[in-house]
Each structure stands twice: as C-alpha cells, then as structure tokens.
Amino acid sequence: MSRVIANEDYSPEYLKNFFIFSGLNVEEINPFFSVMKLIHFDRDETILREGDIGHSILLLLEGEVEISQALTLKIDNSDVDTREKGLIKLSSSQYPFFGEMCLFTKDDKRSATVKAKTDCIVGRITKVDFFSICEKNPEVGYKVIKNIATVMTDRLKQANMNILKLSTAFSLLVDEIS
C-alpha cells in the first residue's frame, strides 16, 4: 500500500541527476525539493492509472516501473477487450520522470498506467506547487519547462515512429489478405 515517507535519503543535489533539472544549480532546485513528497509504492502496486485525473509530476527515485497503455479505446461501459500493452520499463538509475502531461492539459487525465515492478520510492510535485515555483522564478521555470518540452518532444517523435510502423504493418497485412 502506498504511503508518504520521510525525506531523509535525498537532497536537491541528488535531483540534479534528473533531466528535468538540467542546467539548474542546487539553489534553483531547492524550491522543488522542498515541496516534493516522497511516496513508497509496493511491488506490483499501480502508481498511475490511465484515464485517472492527475495533478502532479513524479520522479522515480528508487526502483523499477513499467509503463503501459490500453490496446483499445474504451467506449462507454462496454465489454471491450481491456488488455494493456507494456511499452517501456524504467529504472531509477535512468532518473526518469512521468506524469508531466497533466501539467499542461485541461482534462488532466493520465495517458498511461505506471506500475511498480519492484518496491519504489517516487517524488511527487503537485501541479499547483510546480507552477507556483515557476511563476516566482520565471528564469528557473523557463529552464524546467524547456527540459520537460524536450523530453515530451522526444517521446512524441517515438510515438509517431511507432504509429508509422503500425500503419505500415497494417497496410502490408491488408495487401496480403486482398
């Protein structure tokens, strides 16, 4: 069961490892660190669920997670196949962050499910705290948002490539059947 834990093992210096804070010094990272809540998730526990409302960005401080998405769109409450496709596994050694899309969307719905593959410690920064810090120090806010945009752009490029591959495979399959 997830639970908030004391922040004894991490520091603003540690957060410099995360790309989101690239180009920032410890003093600039400290406001984010001071509002970050640490949450422990047990193995196999869901950290984020696709479709749920989200109000925070998460940093994987310890452990491993798997990110997945539903294979089909859910329409109403029908009994459509709800299997998920595991997309990627992330380790804290990669200093990943996730949940960032909810910072910039109106509906705040999570676009994927994140599940703990091992016991995990996640740092959570709420949307309200995040933008409060960015507004108080626009130069820091610019750097952090630019870093997030860089990661989101890379992820979008990869998603576009995956769509192209799926479209090509589907087209070849249709040609084969015809």
Secondary structure in CASP SS format (residue, H / E / C, confidence):
PFRMAT SS
TARGET T0000
AUTHOR 0000-0000-0000
METHOD secondary structure of the structure
MODEL  1
M C 1.00
S C 1.00
R E 1.00
V E 1.00
I E 1.00
A C 1.00
N C 1.00
E C 1.00
D C 1.00
Y C 1.00
S C 1.00
P H 1.00
E H 1.00
Y H 1.00
L H 1.00
K C 1.00
N C 1.00
F C 1.00
F H 1.00
I H 1.00
F H 1.00
S C 1.00
G C 1.00
L C 1.00
N C 1.00
V H 1.00
E H 1.00
E H 1.00
I H 1.00
N H 1.00
P H 1.00
F H 1.00
F H 1.00
S H 1.00
V H 1.00
M C 1.00
K E 1.00
L E 1.00
I E 1.00
H E 1.00
F E 1.00
D C 1.00
R C 1.00
D C 1.00
E C 1.00
T E 1.00
I E 1.00
L E 1.00
R C 1.00
E C 1.00
G C 1.00
D C 1.00
I E 1.00
G C 1.00
H C 1.00
S E 1.00
I E 1.00
L E 1.00
L E 1.00
L E 1.00
L E 1.00
E E 1.00
G C 1.00
E E 1.00
V E 1.00
E E 1.00
I E 1.00
S E 1.00
Q E 1.00
A E 1.00
L C 1.00
T C 1.00
L C 1.00
K C 1.00
I C 1.00
D C 1.00
N C 1.00
S C 1.00
D C 1.00
V C 1.00
D C 1.00
T C 1.00
R C 1.00
E E 1.00
K E 1.00
G E 1.00
L E 1.00
I E 1.00
K E 1.00
L E 1.00
S E 1.00
S H 1.00
S H 1.00
Q H 1.00
Y C 1.00
P C 1.00
F E 1.00
F E 1.00
G C 1.00
E H 1.00
M H 1.00
C H 1.00
L H 1.00
F C 1.00
T C 1.00
K C 1.00
D C 1.00
D C 1.00
K E 1.00
R C 1.00
S C 1.00
A C 1.00
T E 1.00
V E 1.00
K E 1.00
A E 1.00
K C 1.00
T C 1.00
D C 1.00
C E 1.00
I E 1.00
V E 1.00
G E 1.00
R E 1.00
I E 1.00
T E 1.00
K H 1.00
V H 1.00
D H 1.00
F H 1.00
F H 1.00
S H 1.00
I H 1.00
C H 1.00
E H 1.00
K H 1.00
N C 1.00
P H 1.00
E H 1.00
V H 1.00
G H 1.00
Y H 1.00
K H 1.00
V H 1.00
I H 1.00
K H 1.00
N H 1.00
I H 1.00
A H 1.00
T H 1.00
V H 1.00
M H 1.00
T H 1.00
D H 1.00
R H 1.00
L H 1.00
K H 1.00
Q H 1.00
A H 1.00
N H 1.00
M H 1.00
N H 1.00
I H 1.00
L H 1.00
K H 1.00
L H 1.00
S H 1.00
T H 1.00
A H 1.00
F H 1.00
S H 1.00
L H 1.00
L H 1.00
V H 1.00
D H 1.00
E H 1.00
I H 1.00
S C 1.00
END
